[in-house]
Amino acid sequence: MVLASAQCWLGSHGRWYHSGGSTVEEIHETENQKNSGDSVVTHPYKDILVSCSEDRLWKVVGLPKGNMLLTGSGHTDWLSDCCFDPSGNKLATASGDTTVKLWDLSKGDCILTLEGHNHAVWSCTWHSCGSFVASASLDMTSKIWDVNSERCRFTLYGHTDSVNSIEFFPFSNTLLTGSADKTLSVWDART
């Protein structure tokens, strides 16, 4: 559920709904995107959202009308996750093609491809400073990427199965990972 002011936005199976009180109305149905909304993220400041899916595309949708503002492509396999940088000017996408791509949202161009995982990347997250992206992969590792130097700073080992989710704690160097090995791990991203 996405909250904007006192209004509520709901997404399900490519359809977006708006609730402005006691009624819910469909405002947009995403067309030509398989399993639209495999991952959906809202912009930190604007009334827009981005969805990404197995069709290898990410799409920027304006709210409340649901108008398509921008579509991006460049991955060679399905997309599993997407997230905005803290400024809202860049987007990170995670993919089955083993990469994380960073995008300039003003143009829709890929500005950096982060390569180093051996299997699909399930999840990605930005650090609140905007200089680091972390990724979680089927290869049982997580990686912390330095966006400025364009390289992997750390590879986190310890899970015994796919790492399915990753998240930085807000304004912190603490990182949380969730794995198919049925564990959650807390990491100090500085070490």
Secondary structure, 3 states (H helix, E strand, C coil): CEEECCEEEEEECCEEEEECCCCEEEEEECCCCCCCCCEEEECCCCCEEEEECCCCEEEEEECCCCCEEEEEECCCCCEEEEEECCCCCEEEEEECCCEEEEEECCCCEEEEEEECCCCCEEEEEECCCCCEEEEEECCCCEEEEECCCCEEEEEECCCCCCEEEEEECCCCCEEEEEECCCCEEEEECCC
